[in-house]
Amino acid sequence: NFPLDLASVELDSIDG
């Protein structure tokens, strides 16, 4: 999923 926040990047993977 596309992280809205930088902190979310750690939890969510950047798929696009």
C-alpha positions in Angstrom: 0.0 0.0 0.0 1.1 3.6 -0.6 2.2 5.1 2.7 0.8 8.6 3.4 3.3 9.3 6.1 7.0 8.6 6.3 6.4 6.7 9.6 3.9 4.5 7.7 6.6 3.4 5.4 8.0 1.2 8.1 4.6 -0.5 8.6 3.4 -0.4 5.1 5.4 -1.5 2.0 5.7 0.8 -0.9 3.9 -0.9 -3.7 3.3 2.2 -5.8 
